[in-house]
Amino acid sequence: MNMFTELGNLVGDFRRARRAAALYSNLSALSDDQLHAKGLRRQDIPRVLMQAEFLNVR
């Protein structure tokens, strides 16, 4: 890979990490009842972040 491809990959990873951090902030601020209404438990948050931002990489 060339330098520009690597730089583009790095920027994409950085964007995904920032979106994951924002999603974590939003989900972790919810009460257990609010999480339950979304079909989640507090311990599901890391899995949801990984699936949302890193496992569905295009």
C-alpha positions as CSV (number, residue, x, y, z in Angstrom):
1,M,0.0,0.0,0.0
2,N,1.1,3.5,-0.6
3,M,1.4,6.2,2.0
4,F,-1.9,7.9,0.9
5,T,-3.8,4.7,1.3
6,E,-2.3,4.2,4.8
7,L,-3.2,7.7,5.7
8,G,-6.7,7.3,4.5
9,N,-7.1,4.1,6.5
10,L,-5.8,5.9,9.6
11,V,-8.2,8.8,9.2
12,G,-11.1,6.3,8.8
13,D,-10.0,4.5,11.9
14,F,-9.9,7.8,13.8
15,R,-13.4,8.7,12.6
16,R,-14.8,5.3,13.7
17,A,-13.1,5.7,17.1
18,R,-14.6,9.1,17.6
19,R,-18.1,7.9,16.6
20,A,-17.7,4.9,19.0
21,A,-16.7,7.3,21.8
22,A,-19.8,9.5,21.1
23,L,-22.0,6.4,21.0
24,Y,-20.5,5.2,24.3
25,S,-21.2,8.6,25.9
26,N,-24.8,8.5,24.8
27,L,-25.5,4.9,25.8
28,S,-23.6,5.1,29.1
29,A,-25.6,8.2,30.1
30,L,-28.9,6.2,29.8
31,S,-30.5,4.6,32.8
32,D,-30.8,0.8,33.0
33,D,-34.5,1.2,32.3
34,Q,-33.8,3.3,29.2
35,L,-31.2,0.7,28.0
36,H,-33.7,-2.1,28.6
37,A,-36.2,-0.2,26.4
38,K,-33.7,-0.4,23.6
39,G,-33.1,-4.1,24.2
40,L,-29.7,-3.6,25.9
41,R,-28.0,-4.2,29.2
42,R,-25.2,-2.1,30.4
43,Q,-22.7,-4.9,29.7
44,D,-23.9,-4.9,26.1
45,I,-22.5,-1.4,25.4
46,P,-18.9,-2.5,24.3
47,R,-20.3,-5.2,22.0
48,V,-22.7,-2.7,20.4
49,L,-19.9,-0.2,19.9
50,M,-17.7,-2.8,18.2
51,Q,-20.5,-4.0,16.0
52,A,-21.6,-0.5,15.1
53,E,-18.2,1.0,14.3
54,F,-15.6,-1.7,13.7
55,L,-17.2,-4.9,12.5
56,N,-19.2,-3.3,9.8
57,V,-16.2,-1.6,8.1
58,R,-16.9,-0.9,4.5
